[in-house]
């Protein structure tokens, strides 16, 4: 499986990057080979002995750059929408994001709706039912997560990887047929014929 | 349609009768040379306010056609029959046409409508035309026109010429080393042997023209050569006045036109031949400086050497000699033009060396660089083996046949060919290379660890060997884990490396032309973007809404400097790598300068990063950012753009579009 692109969406200061960081800290220790940047992350997830590499892109939540965010969505297979449990507005703003996603990305995407800061249950303002209703409407899956304690985060990404695998297998894009036209295709044949010749030679000898 | 430019006198507003005569004669003269058709394509002039600007000091000429009255246009039309006038053509394209002329002796350039020229066919035609160009008249033109080709910078054809030039110099160097054995005896003679041939070319031209235009032979030959002398005059004006005085007697004579041009030229050559000082200088120059430059094989340095030495020569010798000296160098380029087509070229070393220096500061990146180099070496050894060299040739042939009429389609096809080849190689060799690589690493690390273990053993022998064994086992497990993790990362790196190598060895031929196209296509966007950028330039960090945590005291100078290096890069992979370096610079400056703790405040988010990136772009000196952007997007991997580099490319896009969406 090649890399699959995942986009992190949400209002500013919801805790997108902290989820990011937590996911990174749990398993990822080798700093030697890849220089880890805080905005871009690559990680392998195992799903039933199959491996998927998720490349996760952080996006800007500020309204100034909101019109330009569609540039981030290109070719993305999944989107994680993050809202804050203690902030009703953050959930409401998700609907705008969803509308944008539908406009910009023509095909379907794997969607996850994630409520962050589940450790602050006393300050909860958003009811779970509202969030789950929204998730049902769009065909997404709902998770409650806390980046501080690390609750539910691995499971969330595991589930995401599963669904992405399913999604990719179902919507396989047909391979380019134009490739066979090219002169370069002859090269492969040449090599193969050479091999055959070698084999024949071996047989003779 | 073939192209030729003519010289009308500079700063003249009207075309006199004499000049019309001249043009007619010249046309007849040219038509007598061969079966080629000639047209005047461009006649453009320089206005008064552009005094300071360097005139393109070739005999090619240049009068603004838009400012001309209708009658004059008609006059010109009468002279040349079917005139095609292109009014909206850039300065660059003028240079370009001049250089093509210099390259091919005043013939051959293809224009389509509206100034879009078809460069793709040029390469094919060059080889065909060059065979026709064995006639002597063309040689003269080359010598006249190509004088100043070193002055043109930022321009695609220059590199093409230089490539040819370098190769020829290499040949000459071999020649020199052979002769060096005879050091004391035969110095100087061999250098000028070839020159006689070119001079012979001159003489033939004159005779030829006299035959063809028997009535006005003397006028014609004088005039045509006068053109070349005018060129000298203009040059002297650009220099300080003292030198003007020195050279004035010669020039005055030329202005009068009394002296036969042939005599003037011959006298020039004679002075060169007689002047021993010049010979010595020339030889020492060739041996020392050029040898060095060849050792480096660096185009830029070769140019610099040329300039320096020209300066020295100007002080010591007269202008005729300099003229001859330049021609000596250019002769090599001409020889190549008649013989061969350019071979595959490697990219210049400066950029990669710069990379190494700037990257070497960070330890992590150093390790990466080592891995990168090792892997690259391994891949190169596989790709350029006997099996794959045929494939490479096929690819380069295929690419040279593609037409560049529609660039974005061209870019698409190129990319697809690259990807195909890359997949082919990764399937074939990736496992072998990686295995070899991992083995080497294990050996190195194993040696280090064994040494360490022996020391430990020495200490722990008294305590007992059990602990040592335990340590060994744990280390082995760790190593296995690391290797399995590394292989995945290395596979990902391999793809990038193969891409880079392919670009180096296949795209370097055409890269200048391709980028030139992009510049032209997105010129309007560049201009509008620059206008908006001017308004932002003076704004401070807080104006861009960079929070106070992240405002740096050095104004992100290091990142801006690395961004400015974009102008040095030519290949798309290099351009994209610069974004990664910029990002790393930003992270480092934030760590070092700002009041910011990664543990307390959390890591830098995209919310904070993008404003900083916008701020940096507003301060950058590059003028063609939009065209660069389109260029990079067109040649980066299309479907699989999920790298770290692709992320920063999109942030770059966003920053550019944010600035262009601003309204004041």
Interface residues (C-beta under 8 A of the other chain):
Chain A: X2 X3 X4 X5 X12 X13 X16 X17 X18 X20 X21 X30 X31 X32 X33 X34 X35 X37 X38 X39 X40 X42 X44 X53 X55 X57 X58 X59 X60 X61 X62 X64 X65 X67 X68 X69 X71 X72 X74 X75 X176 X178 X179 X182 X183 X184 X185 X186 X187 X188 X190 X191
Chain B: X364 X365 X367 X368 X371 X387 X390 X391 X394 X395 X397 X398 X416 X417 X420 X421 X424 X482 X485 X486 X488 X489 X490 X545 X583 X584 X587 X602 X603 X604 X605 X606 X607 X609 X610 X639 X640 X641 X642 X643 X644 X647 X650 X653 X654 X657 X658 X661
